[in-house]
Amino acid sequence: MSSHNRPARLNRAVLALFGLVLIAGGGFAVATHFGKLTVIAPDATVLPAGTPSTWVYYVAAAAAIVAGLLMVRWLAAQLVRKPKASAWVFDQDRGRTELAAATACAPFAAEVGGYPGVHDVSAALAGNQESASLALVVTVEQDGDLTAIRRRLDEEGFPRLRQALDLEELPVRLEFRFSAKAGARAR
């Protein structure tokens, strides 16, 4: 798992915790129902007889608001799909150059966007020179040839980007998506 994909790690941790809580709750309910646990009587009601105090409603409302805010925060974390980018610094004898990762990816994305069958491209470069990685999302037209696009990326696009960035290796997370619009048709 990539260290640049924090929402995926958060999702797995939250889902694992939620699953464990549900399994424990279900096991407790089944064990109580069949009389294996005598903490609660199997025929007892969920709430005690009579109406609860007003503070119970306030606590329940506060718990619901906190849970709702946590869920909104979790949904917002899902929207962050690109890895965190930073500026690349090149120190040389004659000076220092800083290059924003988005600036380094822009010509590459424009080049890939010009490939036949490609509708849109989103590229994000993360890390630094020692541990760089590229997240590339290519939106392909309905009649686009994925094999040809992938071959061209492997033979032309990625080697040129590695050469431009002066990198021996560049791990790539490549995602293909299909556009809702069909490409131009020949008659």
C-alpha positions as CSV (number, residue, x, y, z in Angstrom):
1,M,0.0,0.0,0.0
2,S,1.3,3.4,-1.0
3,S,2.2,5.8,1.8
4,H,0.7,8.5,-0.3
5,N,-2.9,7.1,0.0
6,R,-3.9,8.1,3.5
7,P,-7.7,7.9,2.9
8,A,-7.4,4.2,2.0
9,R,-5.6,3.4,5.3
10,L,-8.1,5.5,7.2
11,N,-11.0,3.6,5.5
12,R,-9.5,0.2,6.3
13,A,-8.9,1.1,9.9
14,V,-12.4,2.6,10.4
15,L,-14.1,-0.3,8.7
16,A,-12.1,-2.9,10.7
17,L,-13.0,-1.2,13.9
18,F,-16.6,-0.8,13.0
19,G,-16.7,-4.5,11.9
20,L,-15.2,-5.6,15.2
21,V,-17.8,-3.6,17.2
22,L,-20.6,-5.1,15.2
23,I,-19.3,-8.6,15.6
24,A,-18.9,-8.1,19.4
25,G,-22.4,-6.6,19.7
26,G,-23.9,-9.4,17.6
27,G,-22.1,-12.0,19.7
28,F,-23.3,-10.4,22.9
29,A,-26.9,-10.3,21.7
30,V,-26.8,-14.0,20.6
31,A,-25.1,-15.2,23.8
32,T,-27.6,-13.2,25.9
33,H,-30.6,-14.5,23.9
34,F,-29.6,-18.2,24.4
35,G,-28.8,-17.7,28.1
36,K,-25.0,-18.1,27.8
37,L,-24.5,-14.7,29.4
38,T,-26.7,-13.7,32.3
39,V,-25.7,-10.0,32.4
40,I,-29.2,-9.1,31.0
41,A,-32.3,-11.2,31.2
42,P,-33.3,-12.6,27.7
43,D,-36.8,-11.2,28.0
44,A,-35.8,-7.8,29.3
45,T,-36.9,-4.6,27.4
46,V,-34.4,-2.4,25.7
47,L,-35.3,0.7,27.7
48,P,-36.5,0.6,31.3
49,A,-40.1,1.2,32.1
50,G,-41.3,4.8,32.2
51,T,-40.0,7.8,30.2
52,P,-36.3,8.6,30.4
53,S,-35.2,11.9,31.9
54,T,-34.7,14.9,29.5
55,W,-30.9,14.7,29.8
56,V,-31.1,11.4,27.9
57,Y,-32.5,13.1,24.9
58,Y,-29.8,15.8,25.0
59,V,-27.1,13.1,25.2
60,A,-28.6,11.2,22.4
61,A,-28.8,14.4,20.2
62,A,-25.2,15.3,21.0
63,A,-24.0,11.8,20.2
64,A,-25.9,11.9,16.9
65,I,-24.4,15.4,16.0
66,V,-20.9,14.2,16.8
67,A,-21.4,11.0,14.8
68,G,-22.8,13.1,11.9
69,L,-19.8,15.4,11.9
70,L,-17.4,12.5,12.0
71,M,-19.2,11.0,9.0
72,V,-19.0,14.3,7.1
73,R,-15.3,14.5,7.8
74,W,-14.9,10.9,6.6
75,L,-16.7,11.8,3.4
76,A,-14.5,14.8,2.9
77,A,-11.4,12.6,3.2
78,Q,-12.7,10.5,0.3
79,L,-12.5,13.5,-2.0
80,V,-8.8,13.9,-1.6
81,R,-7.6,11.6,-4.3
82,K,-4.3,13.1,-5.3
83,P,-1.2,12.6,-3.2
84,K,0.3,15.6,-1.4
85,A,2.6,17.4,-3.7
86,S,5.7,19.4,-2.7
87,A,8.2,21.6,-4.4
88,W,11.3,19.9,-5.9
89,V,14.6,21.6,-5.0
90,F,17.6,21.3,-7.3
91,D,20.8,22.6,-5.7
92,Q,23.6,23.2,-8.1
93,D,27.0,25.0,-8.1
94,R,25.5,28.0,-9.8
95,G,22.3,28.3,-7.8
96,R,19.1,26.8,-6.6
97,T,16.0,25.9,-8.6
98,E,12.6,25.2,-7.1
99,L,10.0,23.4,-9.2
100,A,6.4,22.9,-8.2
101,A,5.2,19.3,-8.8
102,A,2.2,20.6,-10.7
103,T,4.4,22.5,-13.0
104,A,6.5,19.4,-13.7
105,C,3.4,17.4,-14.5
106,A,1.6,19.9,-16.7
107,P,3.6,19.2,-20.0
108,F,3.4,15.5,-19.4
109,A,-0.4,15.7,-18.9
110,A,-0.8,17.9,-22.0
111,E,1.2,15.3,-24.0
112,V,-0.9,12.4,-22.8
113,G,-4.0,14.4,-23.4
114,G,-3.1,14.6,-27.1
115,Y,-2.9,10.8,-27.5
116,P,-5.7,9.4,-29.8
117,G,-8.7,8.3,-27.7
118,V,-7.8,10.2,-24.6
119,H,-10.5,12.6,-23.4
120,D,-8.9,14.0,-20.2
121,V,-5.8,13.6,-18.0
122,S,-5.0,14.3,-14.4
123,A,-1.4,13.8,-13.2
124,A,0.0,14.4,-9.7
125,L,3.6,14.0,-8.7
126,A,4.2,13.3,-5.1
127,G,7.3,13.0,-2.9
128,N,10.7,14.3,-3.6
129,Q,13.6,13.3,-5.9
130,E,14.5,10.3,-3.7
131,S,11.0,8.9,-3.3
132,A,8.9,10.3,-6.1
133,S,5.6,8.7,-7.3
134,L,3.1,9.6,-10.0
135,A,-0.6,9.3,-9.8
136,L,-2.1,9.4,-13.3
137,V,-5.8,9.3,-14.1
138,V,-6.6,9.0,-17.9
139,T,-10.1,9.4,-19.0
140,V,-10.6,7.6,-22.3
141,E,-13.3,8.0,-24.9
142,Q,-15.8,5.2,-25.3
143,D,-14.0,3.9,-28.4
144,G,-10.5,4.6,-27.2
145,D,-7.9,1.8,-27.4
146,L,-6.5,1.2,-23.9
147,T,-3.8,-1.1,-25.1
148,A,-2.4,1.5,-27.6
149,I,-2.6,4.2,-24.9
150,R,-0.8,2.1,-22.4
151,R,1.9,1.0,-24.9
152,R,2.5,4.7,-25.9
153,L,2.7,5.7,-22.2
154,D,5.3,2.9,-21.5
155,E,7.3,3.6,-24.7
156,E,7.2,7.4,-24.9
157,G,5.4,9.2,-22.0
158,F,7.0,7.7,-18.9
159,P,10.5,7.5,-20.2
160,R,10.4,11.2,-21.3
161,L,9.0,12.2,-17.9
162,R,11.7,10.3,-16.1
163,Q,14.3,11.9,-18.3
164,A,12.9,15.4,-17.7
165,L,12.9,14.9,-13.9
166,D,16.3,13.1,-14.0
167,L,14.9,10.0,-12.3
168,E,16.0,6.4,-12.7
169,E,12.7,5.0,-11.5
170,L,9.2,6.6,-11.1
171,P,6.5,4.4,-9.6
172,V,3.2,5.1,-11.3
173,R,-0.4,4.5,-10.1
174,L,-2.3,4.5,-13.4
175,E,-6.1,4.6,-13.5
176,F,-8.2,4.4,-16.6
177,R,-11.7,5.8,-16.7
178,F,-14.2,5.9,-19.5
179,S,-15.8,9.2,-20.6
180,A,-19.6,9.4,-21.0
181,K,-19.1,11.0,-24.4
182,A,-18.1,9.0,-27.4
183,G,-15.2,10.1,-29.5
184,A,-15.3,11.5,-33.1
185,R,-16.7,9.0,-35.5
186,A,-15.4,8.6,-39.1
187,R,-18.0,8.3,-41.9
